Amino acid sequence: AMRGFRSKDEGAAAVGNKETAMEPTGYPHPNLPNVRYWDLPGTGSSRFTAGSYLRKMQFKKYDFFIIVSATRFTENDAKLATEIKRLGKKFYFVRSKIDADLYSVRKER
């Protein structure tokens, strides 16, 4: 979505209900040749615990972070943000699929 692709388009990142990114995968920005988006595996699973995640993902090599969550932000998200700040880097939190939560709240009323 950030690059304007649909999930079935050639060159789109893998999407799904399960973990789809098992290693850092780079995707070129559609208009800026010097910009690359990196899709990192999620943290907090048995494969990527919070303790080993930062080392395995080599956070020092990235310039900026966008932490995307389809649910409320978690303790692991806070740990990521703290480490990013410690490295002197900037980040944004992005909450996706908020429309589904708003729909559920309206439906309950």
MARBA-3410 file (N, C-alpha, C, O; in Angstrom, 1 decimal):
109
0.8,-1.2,0.0,0.0,0.0,0.0,0.9,1.3,0.0,0.5,2.3,-0.6 ~ 2.0,1.2,0.7,2.8,2.4,0.8,3.5,2.8,-0.6,3.8,3.9,-0.8 ~ 3.6,1.8,-1.4,4.2,2.0,-2.8,3.2,2.0,-3.9,3.5,2.2,-5.0 ~ 1.9,1.9,-3.5,0.8,2.0,-4.5,0.5,0.7,-5.2,-0.2,0.7,-6.2 ~ 1.0,-0.4,-4.7,0.8,-1.7,-5.3,-0.4,-2.4,-4.6,-0.7,-2.1,-3.4
-1.1,-3.3,-5.3,-2.1,-4.2,-4.7,-1.3,-5.5,-4.4,-0.3,-5.7,-4.9 ~ -1.9,-6.3,-3.5,-1.2,-7.5,-3.0,-0.8,-8.4,-4.1,0.1,-9.2,-4.0 ~ -1.6,-8.5,-5.2,-1.3,-9.4,-6.3,-0.4,-8.8,-7.4,0.0,-9.5,-8.3 ~ 0.0,-7.6,-7.3,0.8,-6.9,-8.3,2.2,-7.5,-8.3,2.7,-7.8,-7.2 ~ 2.8,-7.6,-9.4,4.2,-8.0,-9.5,5.1,-7.0,-8.7,5.0,-5.8,-8.9
6.0,-7.6,-7.9,6.9,-6.7,-7.1,6.3,-6.3,-5.7,7.0,-5.6,-4.9 ~ 5.0,-6.7,-5.4,4.4,-6.3,-4.2,5.0,-7.2,-3.1,5.4,-8.3,-3.3 ~ 5.0,-6.6,-1.9,5.4,-7.4,-0.7,4.3,-8.5,-0.4,3.2,-8.3,-0.6 ~ 4.8,-9.6,0.2,3.9,-10.7,0.6,3.0,-10.2,1.7,3.5,-9.5,2.6 ~ 1.8,-10.6,1.7,0.8,-10.2,2.7,0.1,-11.5,3.2,0.0,-12.4,2.4
-0.5,-11.4,4.4,-1.3,-12.6,4.9,-1.6,-12.5,6.3,-1.1,-11.5,7.0 ~ -2.3,-13.4,6.8,-2.7,-13.4,8.3,-1.6,-14.0,9.1,-1.6,-13.8,10.4 ~ -0.6,-14.7,8.5,0.5,-15.3,9.3,1.7,-14.5,9.0,1.7,-13.6,8.1 ~ 2.8,-14.8,9.6,4.1,-14.1,9.4,4.4,-14.4,7.9,4.5,-15.5,7.4 ~ 4.7,-13.3,7.2,5.1,-13.4,5.8,6.5,-13.0,5.5,7.2,-13.6,4.7
7.0,-12.1,6.3,8.4,-11.6,6.2,9.2,-12.4,7.1,9.1,-12.3,8.4 ~ 10.1,-13.3,6.6,11.0,-14.1,7.5,12.4,-13.6,7.6,13.2,-14.0,8.4 ~ 12.7,-12.6,6.7,14.0,-12.0,6.7,13.8,-10.6,6.1,12.8,-10.4,5.4 ~ 14.7,-9.6,6.4,14.5,-8.3,5.9,14.5,-8.3,4.4,15.4,-8.9,3.7 ~ 13.5,-7.7,3.8,13.4,-7.7,2.3,13.2,-6.2,1.9,12.3,-5.5,2.3
14.1,-5.8,0.9,14.0,-4.4,0.4,13.2,-4.3,-0.8,13.1,-5.1,-1.6 ~ 12.5,-3.1,-0.9,11.6,-2.8,-2.0,11.9,-1.4,-2.4,11.9,-0.5,-1.6 ~ 12.1,-1.1,-3.7,12.4,0.2,-4.2,11.2,1.1,-4.1,10.1,0.7,-4.3 ~ 11.5,2.4,-3.8,10.4,3.4,-3.8,10.1,3.6,-5.3,11.0,3.6,-6.1 ~ 8.8,3.8,-5.6,8.4,3.9,-7.1,9.0,5.2,-7.8,9.1,5.2,-9.0
9.3,6.2,-7.0,9.7,7.5,-7.7,11.1,8.0,-7.2,11.6,8.9,-7.8 ~ 11.5,7.5,-6.1,12.8,8.0,-5.5,13.9,6.9,-5.5,13.8,6.0,-4.7 ~ 14.8,7.0,-6.5,15.7,5.9,-6.7,16.7,5.6,-5.5,17.2,4.5,-5.3 ~ 16.9,6.6,-4.6,17.7,6.5,-3.5,17.0,6.0,-2.2,17.6,5.9,-1.1 ~ 15.7,5.8,-2.3,14.9,5.4,-1.2,14.5,3.9,-1.3,14.0,3.5,-2.4
14.6,3.2,-0.3,14.2,1.8,-0.2,13.4,1.5,1.0,13.8,1.9,2.1 ~ 12.3,0.8,0.8,11.5,0.4,2.0,12.0,-1.0,2.4,12.3,-1.8,1.5 ~ 12.2,-1.2,3.7,12.6,-2.6,4.1,11.4,-3.2,5.0,11.0,-2.6,6.0 ~ 11.0,-4.3,4.5,10.0,-5.0,5.3,10.7,-6.0,6.2,11.3,-7.0,5.8 ~ 10.6,-5.7,7.5,11.2,-6.6,8.5,10.2,-7.5,9.1,9.0,-7.2,9.2
10.7,-8.7,9.5,9.8,-9.6,10.2,9.2,-8.9,11.5,9.9,-8.1,12.1 ~ 8.1,-9.3,11.9,7.5,-8.8,13.2,8.3,-9.3,14.4,8.9,-10.4,14.3 ~ 8.2,-8.6,15.5,8.8,-9.0,16.7,7.8,-9.6,17.6,6.6,-9.4,17.5 ~ 8.3,-10.4,18.6,7.5,-10.9,19.6,7.0,-12.4,19.3,6.2,-12.9,20.1 ~ 7.5,-13.0,18.3,7.2,-14.4,18.0,8.3,-15.2,18.6,9.3,-14.7,19.0
8.1,-16.5,18.6,9.1,-17.4,19.1,10.4,-17.4,18.2,11.5,-17.6,18.7 ~ 10.2,-17.1,16.9,11.3,-17.0,16.0,12.1,-15.7,16.2,13.3,-15.6,16.0 ~ 11.4,-14.6,16.6,12.0,-13.3,16.7,11.6,-12.7,18.1,10.7,-11.8,18.1 ~ 12.2,-13.1,19.1,11.9,-12.6,20.5,12.4,-11.2,20.6,13.3,-10.8,19.8 ~ 11.9,-10.4,21.5,12.3,-9.0,21.6,13.8,-8.9,21.9,14.4,-8.0,21.5
14.3,-9.8,22.7,15.7,-9.8,23.1,16.7,-10.0,22.0,17.7,-9.3,21.9 ~ 16.3,-10.8,21.0,17.3,-11.1,19.9,16.9,-10.3,18.6,17.8,-10.1,17.7 ~ 15.8,-9.7,18.6,15.3,-9.0,17.4,16.2,-7.9,16.9,16.5,-7.8,15.7 ~ 16.5,-7.0,17.8,17.3,-5.8,17.5,18.6,-6.2,16.9,19.1,-5.6,15.9 ~ 19.3,-7.2,17.4,20.6,-7.6,16.9,20.4,-8.3,15.5,21.1,-8.0,14.6
19.4,-9.2,15.4,19.2,-9.9,14.2,18.8,-9.0,13.0,19.2,-9.2,11.9 ~ 18.1,-7.9,13.3,17.6,-7.0,12.2,18.6,-5.9,11.9,18.4,-5.1,11.0 ~ 19.7,-5.8,12.7,20.7,-4.8,12.4,20.2,-3.4,12.3,20.4,-2.8,11.3 ~ 19.5,-3.0,13.3,18.9,-1.7,13.3,19.8,-0.5,12.9,19.3,0.5,12.4 ~ 21.0,-0.6,13.2,22.0,0.5,12.9,22.1,0.8,11.4,22.4,2.0,11.1
21.8,-0.1,10.6,21.9,0.1,9.1,20.8,0.9,8.5,20.9,1.3,7.3 ~ 19.7,1.1,9.2,18.5,1.8,8.6,18.5,3.2,9.1,19.0,3.6,10.1 ~ 18.0,4.1,8.2,17.9,5.5,8.5,16.7,6.0,9.2,16.8,6.9,10.1 ~ 15.6,5.3,9.0,14.3,5.8,9.5,13.4,4.6,9.7,13.5,3.6,8.9 ~ 12.5,4.6,10.6,11.6,3.5,10.8,10.1,3.9,10.8,9.8,5.0,11.3
9.3,3.0,10.2,7.8,3.2,10.3,7.3,1.9,11.0,7.4,0.8,10.4 ~ 6.8,2.0,12.2,6.3,0.9,12.9,4.8,0.8,12.6,4.1,1.7,13.1 ~ 4.4,-0.2,11.9,3.0,-0.4,11.5,2.4,-1.5,12.4,2.9,-2.6,12.5 ~ 1.2,-1.2,12.9,0.4,-2.2,13.6,-1.0,-2.2,13.2,-1.6,-1.1,13.1 ~ -1.6,-3.4,13.1,-3.0,-3.5,12.7,-3.9,-3.5,14.0,-5.1,-3.6,13.9
-3.2,-3.5,15.2,-3.9,-3.6,16.4,-3.3,-2.5,17.3,-2.5,-1.7,16.9 ~ -3.8,-2.4,18.5,-3.2,-1.4,19.4,-1.7,-1.7,19.6,-1.2,-2.8,19.4 ~ -0.9,-0.7,20.0,0.5,-0.9,20.1,0.8,-1.7,21.4,0.2,-1.5,22.4 ~ 1.9,-2.5,21.3,2.2,-3.4,22.3,3.5,-3.0,23.0,4.2,-2.0,22.7 ~ 3.8,-3.8,24.1,5.1,-3.6,24.8,6.3,-3.8,23.8,7.2,-3.0,23.9
6.2,-4.7,22.9,7.3,-4.9,21.9,7.4,-3.7,21.0,8.6,-3.3,20.7 ~ 6.3,-3.1,20.6,6.4,-1.8,19.9,7.1,-0.7,20.6,8.0,0.0,20.1 ~ 6.8,-0.6,21.9,7.5,0.4,22.8,9.0,0.1,22.9,9.8,1.0,22.9 ~ 9.3,-1.2,23.0,10.8,-1.6,23.1,11.5,-1.2,21.8,12.6,-0.7,21.8 ~ 10.8,-1.4,20.7,11.4,-1.0,19.4,11.7,0.5,19.4,12.7,0.9,19.0
10.6,1.2,19.7,10.7,2.7,19.7,11.9,3.2,20.6,12.6,4.1,20.3 ~ 12.0,2.6,21.8,13.0,3.0,22.7,14.4,2.7,22.1,15.3,3.5,22.3 ~ 14.6,1.6,21.5,15.9,1.2,20.9,16.2,2.2,19.7,17.3,2.6,19.6 ~ 15.2,2.4,18.9,15.4,3.3,17.8,15.8,4.7,18.3,16.7,5.3,17.7 ~ 15.2,5.2,19.3,15.6,6.5,19.9,17.0,6.4,20.5,17.7,7.4,20.3
17.3,5.3,21.1,18.7,5.2,21.7,19.7,5.2,20.6,20.8,5.7,20.9 ~ 19.4,4.8,19.4,20.3,4.8,18.3,20.4,6.2,17.6,21.1,6.4,16.7 ~ 19.5,7.1,18.1,19.5,8.5,17.6,18.8,8.6,16.2,19.0,9.4,15.4 ~ 17.9,7.6,16.0,17.1,7.6,14.8,15.7,8.0,15.0,15.2,8.0,16.1 ~ 15.0,8.3,13.9,13.6,8.8,14.0,12.7,7.7,13.6,13.1,6.7,12.9
11.4,7.8,14.0,10.4,6.8,13.6,9.0,7.4,13.7,8.8,8.4,14.3 ~ 8.1,6.7,13.0,6.7,7.0,13.1,6.0,5.7,13.5,6.3,4.6,13.1 ~ 4.9,5.9,14.3,4.0,4.8,14.6,2.8,5.0,13.6,2.3,6.1,13.4 ~ 2.4,3.9,12.9,1.3,4.0,12.0,0.3,2.9,12.4,0.7,1.7,12.5 ~ -0.9,3.3,12.6,-2.0,2.3,13.0,-2.8,2.0,11.7,-3.5,2.9,11.2
-2.7,0.8,11.2,-3.4,0.4,10.0,-4.7,-0.3,10.4,-4.9,-0.7,11.6 ~ -5.6,-0.4,9.5,-6.9,-1.1,9.6,-7.8,-0.5,10.7,-8.6,-1.2,11.3 ~ -7.6,0.8,11.0,-8.4,1.4,12.0,-9.9,1.5,11.6,-10.7,1.5,12.4 ~ -10.1,1.4,10.3,-11.5,1.4,9.8,-12.3,0.2,10.3,-13.5,0.3,10.6 ~ -11.6,-0.9,10.4,-12.3,-2.1,10.9,-12.7,-2.0,12.4,-13.8,-2.4,12.8
-11.8,-1.3,13.2,-12.1,-1.1,14.6,-13.2,-0.1,14.8,-14.1,-0.2,15.6 ~ -13.2,1.0,14.0,-14.3,2.0,14.0,-15.6,1.4,13.6,-16.7,1.7,14.2 ~ -15.6,0.5,12.6,-16.8,-0.2,12.2,-17.4,-1.0,13.4,-18.6,-1.0,13.6 ~ -16.5,-1.8,14.1,-16.9,-2.6,15.2,-17.5,-1.7,16.3,-18.5,-2.1,16.9 ~ -16.9,-0.6,16.6,-17.4,0.3,17.7,-18.8,0.8,17.3,-19.7,0.8,18.1
-19.0,1.2,16.0,-20.3,1.7,15.6,-21.3,0.6,15.6,-22.5,0.9,16.0 ~ -21.0,-0.6,15.3,-21.9,-1.7,15.3,-22.4,-2.0,16.7,-23.5,-2.4,16.9 ~ -21.5,-1.9,17.7,-21.9,-2.1,19.1,-22.9,-1.1,19.7,-23.6,-1.5,20.6 ~ -22.9,0.0,19.1,-23.8,1.1,19.6,-25.2,0.8,19.3,-26.1,1.6,19.7
END
